[in-house]
Amino acid sequence: MRQLASAAALAAAVSLGACSTIAPLLAGQSLAQQAPQTAADAEKALTIAHLAYQAIGVSLQDAAQSGALHGANAATAKALYDKAGALLDTADQADALADAQSVFAAVAEASALIAQIKSLIPK
């Protein structure tokens, strides 16, 4: 059941990932015209990051319970997971302030940490 929930979260994250802040600029919109779209894209990116964070959390728990992830790798993964969570908290706060650029920055950092965590989980 957890694997199904993980797969569903990742599928949703991928489907939401089609947003782009570049296309409106290429279509000739000014930055002022693009601001609402940028805010919407930041919220989509934040949603995707939260889904990825939840999915990697389930994967970490499963790997730890099965004994596949232990020792130094488990400790490293836990530290990275906690740091990614803190970055997502920062992104949530930036989103509440409508600071899209800070949302994007925090989401990018959290996503990089999630990728590092994924590399620690044995296949």
Rosetta constraint file for C-alpha pairs under 8 A:
AtomPair CA 1 CA 5 HARMONIC 6.33 0.50
AtomPair CA 2 CA 6 HARMONIC 6.06 0.50
AtomPair CA 2 CA 58 HARMONIC 6.76 0.50
AtomPair CA 3 CA 7 HARMONIC 6.04 0.50
AtomPair CA 3 CA 58 HARMONIC 7.80 0.50
AtomPair CA 3 CA 59 HARMONIC 7.81 0.50
AtomPair CA 4 CA 8 HARMONIC 6.08 0.50
AtomPair CA 5 CA 9 HARMONIC 6.13 0.50
AtomPair CA 5 CA 55 HARMONIC 7.66 0.50
AtomPair CA 6 CA 10 HARMONIC 6.21 0.50
AtomPair CA 6 CA 54 HARMONIC 7.66 0.50
AtomPair CA 6 CA 55 HARMONIC 4.69 0.50
AtomPair CA 6 CA 56 HARMONIC 7.75 0.50
AtomPair CA 6 CA 58 HARMONIC 6.70 0.50
AtomPair CA 6 CA 59 HARMONIC 7.54 0.50
AtomPair CA 7 CA 11 HARMONIC 6.06 0.50
AtomPair CA 7 CA 55 HARMONIC 7.61 0.50
AtomPair CA 8 CA 12 HARMONIC 6.14 0.50
AtomPair CA 9 CA 13 HARMONIC 6.16 0.50
AtomPair CA 9 CA 51 HARMONIC 5.45 0.50
AtomPair CA 9 CA 52 HARMONIC 6.87 0.50
AtomPair CA 9 CA 54 HARMONIC 7.68 0.50
AtomPair CA 9 CA 55 HARMONIC 6.22 0.50
AtomPair CA 10 CA 14 HARMONIC 6.18 0.50
AtomPair CA 10 CA 51 HARMONIC 6.71 0.50
AtomPair CA 10 CA 52 HARMONIC 6.17 0.50
AtomPair CA 10 CA 55 HARMONIC 6.74 0.50
AtomPair CA 11 CA 15 HARMONIC 6.19 0.50
AtomPair CA 12 CA 16 HARMONIC 6.14 0.50
AtomPair CA 12 CA 48 HARMONIC 7.57 0.50
AtomPair CA 12 CA 51 HARMONIC 7.72 0.50
AtomPair CA 13 CA 17 HARMONIC 6.12 0.50
AtomPair CA 13 CA 47 HARMONIC 7.59 0.50
AtomPair CA 13 CA 48 HARMONIC 4.55 0.50
AtomPair CA 13 CA 49 HARMONIC 7.54 0.50
AtomPair CA 13 CA 51 HARMONIC 6.18 0.50
AtomPair CA 13 CA 52 HARMONIC 6.79 0.50
AtomPair CA 14 CA 18 HARMONIC 7.51 0.50
AtomPair CA 14 CA 48 HARMONIC 7.58 0.50
AtomPair CA 16 CA 44 HARMONIC 6.63 0.50
AtomPair CA 16 CA 45 HARMONIC 7.88 0.50
AtomPair CA 16 CA 48 HARMONIC 6.70 0.50
AtomPair CA 17 CA 44 HARMONIC 7.51 0.50
AtomPair CA 17 CA 45 HARMONIC 7.05 0.50
AtomPair CA 17 CA 48 HARMONIC 7.02 0.50
AtomPair CA 19 CA 41 HARMONIC 6.11 0.50
AtomPair CA 19 CA 44 HARMONIC 7.54 0.50
AtomPair CA 20 CA 41 HARMONIC 6.82 0.50
AtomPair CA 21 CA 25 HARMONIC 7.54 0.50
AtomPair CA 21 CA 34 HARMONIC 7.91 0.50
AtomPair CA 21 CA 37 HARMONIC 7.11 0.50
AtomPair CA 21 CA 38 HARMONIC 5.86 0.50
AtomPair CA 21 CA 41 HARMONIC 6.79 0.50
AtomPair CA 22 CA 26 HARMONIC 6.37 0.50
AtomPair CA 23 CA 27 HARMONIC 6.17 0.50
AtomPair CA 24 CA 28 HARMONIC 6.51 0.50
AtomPair CA 24 CA 29 HARMONIC 5.52 0.50
AtomPair CA 24 CA 34 HARMONIC 6.44 0.50
AtomPair CA 25 CA 29 HARMONIC 5.09 0.50
AtomPair CA 25 CA 30 HARMONIC 6.57 0.50
AtomPair CA 25 CA 31 HARMONIC 7.39 0.50
AtomPair CA 25 CA 34 HARMONIC 7.35 0.50
AtomPair CA 29 CA 33 HARMONIC 5.83 0.50
AtomPair CA 29 CA 34 HARMONIC 6.32 0.50
AtomPair CA 30 CA 34 HARMONIC 6.16 0.50
AtomPair CA 31 CA 35 HARMONIC 6.07 0.50
AtomPair CA 34 CA 38 HARMONIC 6.08 0.50
AtomPair CA 35 CA 39 HARMONIC 6.20 0.50
AtomPair CA 36 CA 40 HARMONIC 6.24 0.50
AtomPair CA 37 CA 41 HARMONIC 6.05 0.50
AtomPair CA 38 CA 42 HARMONIC 6.07 0.50
AtomPair CA 38 CA 100 HARMONIC 6.68 0.50
AtomPair CA 39 CA 43 HARMONIC 6.31 0.50
AtomPair CA 39 CA 98 HARMONIC 6.86 0.50
AtomPair CA 39 CA 99 HARMONIC 7.82 0.50
AtomPair CA 39 CA 100 HARMONIC 5.47 0.50
AtomPair CA 40 CA 44 HARMONIC 6.25 0.50
AtomPair CA 41 CA 45 HARMONIC 6.07 0.50
AtomPair CA 42 CA 46 HARMONIC 6.10 0.50
AtomPair CA 42 CA 95 HARMONIC 7.67 0.50
AtomPair CA 42 CA 100 HARMONIC 5.43 0.50
AtomPair CA 42 CA 101 HARMONIC 7.74 0.50
AtomPair CA 42 CA 103 HARMONIC 6.11 0.50
AtomPair CA 42 CA 104 HARMONIC 6.05 0.50
AtomPair CA 43 CA 47 HARMONIC 6.14 0.50
AtomPair CA 43 CA 95 HARMONIC 7.06 0.50
AtomPair CA 43 CA 103 HARMONIC 7.95 0.50
AtomPair CA 44 CA 48 HARMONIC 6.19 0.50
AtomPair CA 45 CA 49 HARMONIC 6.14 0.50
AtomPair CA 45 CA 104 HARMONIC 7.18 0.50
AtomPair CA 45 CA 107 HARMONIC 7.02 0.50
AtomPair CA 46 CA 50 HARMONIC 6.19 0.50
AtomPair CA 46 CA 88 HARMONIC 7.66 0.50
AtomPair CA 46 CA 91 HARMONIC 7.13 0.50
AtomPair CA 46 CA 92 HARMONIC 7.64 0.50
AtomPair CA 46 CA 103 HARMONIC 7.07 0.50
AtomPair CA 46 CA 104 HARMONIC 7.75 0.50
AtomPair CA 46 CA 107 HARMONIC 6.26 0.50
AtomPair CA 47 CA 51 HARMONIC 6.26 0.50
AtomPair CA 48 CA 52 HARMONIC 6.16 0.50
AtomPair CA 49 CA 53 HARMONIC 6.01 0.50
AtomPair CA 49 CA 88 HARMONIC 7.66 0.50
AtomPair CA 49 CA 107 HARMONIC 6.30 0.50
AtomPair CA 49 CA 110 HARMONIC 7.36 0.50
AtomPair CA 49 CA 111 HARMONIC 6.49 0.50
AtomPair CA 50 CA 54 HARMONIC 6.15 0.50
AtomPair CA 50 CA 88 HARMONIC 7.23 0.50
AtomPair CA 51 CA 55 HARMONIC 6.13 0.50
AtomPair CA 52 CA 56 HARMONIC 6.09 0.50
AtomPair CA 52 CA 111 HARMONIC 7.93 0.50
AtomPair CA 52 CA 114 HARMONIC 7.50 0.50
AtomPair CA 53 CA 57 HARMONIC 6.09 0.50
AtomPair CA 53 CA 81 HARMONIC 7.96 0.50
AtomPair CA 53 CA 84 HARMONIC 7.65 0.50
AtomPair CA 53 CA 85 HARMONIC 7.55 0.50
AtomPair CA 53 CA 114 HARMONIC 6.76 0.50
AtomPair CA 54 CA 58 HARMONIC 6.38 0.50
AtomPair CA 55 CA 59 HARMONIC 6.30 0.50
AtomPair CA 56 CA 60 HARMONIC 5.98 0.50
AtomPair CA 56 CA 114 HARMONIC 6.98 0.50
AtomPair CA 56 CA 117 HARMONIC 7.60 0.50
AtomPair CA 56 CA 118 HARMONIC 7.00 0.50
AtomPair CA 57 CA 61 HARMONIC 6.17 0.50
AtomPair CA 57 CA 81 HARMONIC 7.59 0.50
AtomPair CA 58 CA 62 HARMONIC 6.13 0.50
AtomPair CA 59 CA 63 HARMONIC 6.04 0.50
AtomPair CA 59 CA 121 HARMONIC 7.89 0.50
AtomPair CA 60 CA 64 HARMONIC 6.04 0.50
AtomPair CA 60 CA 69 HARMONIC 7.67 0.50
AtomPair CA 60 CA 77 HARMONIC 7.85 0.50
AtomPair CA 60 CA 121 HARMONIC 7.14 0.50
AtomPair CA 61 CA 65 HARMONIC 6.05 0.50
AtomPair CA 62 CA 66 HARMONIC 6.09 0.50
AtomPair CA 63 CA 67 HARMONIC 6.14 0.50
AtomPair CA 63 CA 68 HARMONIC 5.05 0.50
AtomPair CA 63 CA 69 HARMONIC 5.19 0.50
AtomPair CA 63 CA 121 HARMONIC 6.83 0.50
AtomPair CA 63 CA 122 HARMONIC 7.77 0.50
AtomPair CA 64 CA 68 HARMONIC 6.09 0.50
AtomPair CA 64 CA 69 HARMONIC 4.90 0.50
AtomPair CA 64 CA 70 HARMONIC 6.42 0.50
AtomPair CA 64 CA 74 HARMONIC 7.41 0.50
AtomPair CA 68 CA 121 HARMONIC 7.52 0.50
AtomPair CA 68 CA 122 HARMONIC 6.37 0.50
AtomPair CA 69 CA 73 HARMONIC 6.59 0.50
AtomPair CA 69 CA 74 HARMONIC 5.51 0.50
AtomPair CA 69 CA 120 HARMONIC 7.85 0.50
AtomPair CA 69 CA 121 HARMONIC 6.25 0.50
AtomPair CA 69 CA 122 HARMONIC 6.92 0.50
AtomPair CA 70 CA 74 HARMONIC 4.69 0.50
AtomPair CA 70 CA 75 HARMONIC 7.60 0.50
AtomPair CA 71 CA 75 HARMONIC 6.42 0.50
AtomPair CA 72 CA 76 HARMONIC 6.06 0.50
AtomPair CA 73 CA 77 HARMONIC 5.97 0.50
AtomPair CA 73 CA 120 HARMONIC 6.25 0.50
AtomPair CA 74 CA 78 HARMONIC 6.10 0.50
AtomPair CA 74 CA 120 HARMONIC 7.98 0.50
AtomPair CA 75 CA 79 HARMONIC 6.26 0.50
AtomPair CA 76 CA 80 HARMONIC 6.17 0.50
AtomPair CA 77 CA 81 HARMONIC 5.96 0.50
AtomPair CA 77 CA 117 HARMONIC 5.30 0.50
AtomPair CA 77 CA 120 HARMONIC 6.79 0.50
AtomPair CA 78 CA 82 HARMONIC 6.14 0.50
AtomPair CA 79 CA 83 HARMONIC 6.22 0.50
AtomPair CA 80 CA 84 HARMONIC 6.07 0.50
AtomPair CA 80 CA 113 HARMONIC 6.01 0.50
AtomPair CA 80 CA 114 HARMONIC 7.51 0.50
AtomPair CA 80 CA 116 HARMONIC 7.80 0.50
AtomPair CA 80 CA 117 HARMONIC 6.63 0.50
AtomPair CA 81 CA 85 HARMONIC 6.19 0.50
AtomPair CA 81 CA 113 HARMONIC 7.32 0.50
AtomPair CA 81 CA 114 HARMONIC 7.08 0.50
AtomPair CA 81 CA 117 HARMONIC 7.14 0.50
AtomPair CA 82 CA 86 HARMONIC 6.30 0.50
AtomPair CA 83 CA 87 HARMONIC 6.26 0.50
AtomPair CA 83 CA 110 HARMONIC 7.66 0.50
AtomPair CA 83 CA 113 HARMONIC 7.84 0.50
AtomPair CA 84 CA 88 HARMONIC 6.24 0.50
AtomPair CA 84 CA 109 HARMONIC 7.55 0.50
AtomPair CA 84 CA 110 HARMONIC 4.56 0.50
AtomPair CA 84 CA 111 HARMONIC 7.60 0.50
AtomPair CA 84 CA 113 HARMONIC 6.05 0.50
AtomPair CA 84 CA 114 HARMONIC 6.92 0.50
AtomPair CA 85 CA 89 HARMONIC 6.26 0.50
AtomPair CA 85 CA 110 HARMONIC 7.46 0.50
AtomPair CA 86 CA 90 HARMONIC 6.30 0.50
AtomPair CA 87 CA 91 HARMONIC 6.17 0.50
AtomPair CA 87 CA 106 HARMONIC 5.52 0.50
AtomPair CA 87 CA 107 HARMONIC 7.11 0.50
AtomPair CA 87 CA 109 HARMONIC 7.25 0.50
AtomPair CA 87 CA 110 HARMONIC 5.81 0.50
AtomPair CA 88 CA 92 HARMONIC 6.07 0.50
AtomPair CA 88 CA 106 HARMONIC 6.61 0.50
AtomPair CA 88 CA 107 HARMONIC 6.55 0.50
AtomPair CA 88 CA 110 HARMONIC 6.65 0.50
AtomPair CA 89 CA 93 HARMONIC 6.31 0.50
AtomPair CA 90 CA 94 HARMONIC 6.21 0.50
AtomPair CA 90 CA 103 HARMONIC 7.75 0.50
AtomPair CA 90 CA 106 HARMONIC 6.73 0.50
AtomPair CA 91 CA 95 HARMONIC 6.03 0.50
AtomPair CA 91 CA 102 HARMONIC 6.74 0.50
AtomPair CA 91 CA 103 HARMONIC 4.56 0.50
AtomPair CA 91 CA 104 HARMONIC 7.67 0.50
AtomPair CA 91 CA 106 HARMONIC 5.41 0.50
AtomPair CA 91 CA 107 HARMONIC 6.51 0.50
AtomPair CA 92 CA 96 HARMONIC 6.28 0.50
AtomPair CA 92 CA 103 HARMONIC 7.31 0.50
AtomPair CA 93 CA 97 HARMONIC 6.48 0.50
AtomPair CA 94 CA 98 HARMONIC 6.19 0.50
AtomPair CA 94 CA 99 HARMONIC 5.10 0.50
AtomPair CA 94 CA 100 HARMONIC 7.05 0.50
AtomPair CA 94 CA 102 HARMONIC 5.96 0.50
AtomPair CA 94 CA 103 HARMONIC 5.61 0.50
AtomPair CA 95 CA 99 HARMONIC 5.75 0.50
AtomPair CA 95 CA 100 HARMONIC 6.47 0.50
AtomPair CA 95 CA 103 HARMONIC 6.07 0.50
AtomPair CA 99 CA 103 HARMONIC 6.40 0.50
AtomPair CA 100 CA 104 HARMONIC 6.20 0.50
AtomPair CA 101 CA 105 HARMONIC 6.20 0.50
AtomPair CA 102 CA 106 HARMONIC 6.10 0.50
AtomPair CA 103 CA 107 HARMONIC 5.98 0.50
AtomPair CA 104 CA 108 HARMONIC 6.02 0.50
AtomPair CA 105 CA 109 HARMONIC 6.39 0.50
AtomPair CA 106 CA 110 HARMONIC 6.12 0.50
AtomPair CA 107 CA 111 HARMONIC 5.94 0.50
AtomPair CA 108 CA 112 HARMONIC 6.26 0.50
AtomPair CA 109 CA 113 HARMONIC 6.41 0.50
AtomPair CA 110 CA 114 HARMONIC 6.19 0.50
AtomPair CA 111 CA 115 HARMONIC 6.23 0.50
AtomPair CA 112 CA 116 HARMONIC 6.38 0.50
AtomPair CA 113 CA 117 HARMONIC 6.22 0.50
AtomPair CA 114 CA 118 HARMONIC 6.18 0.50
AtomPair CA 115 CA 119 HARMONIC 6.39 0.50
AtomPair CA 116 CA 120 HARMONIC 6.68 0.50
AtomPair CA 117 CA 121 HARMONIC 6.80 0.50
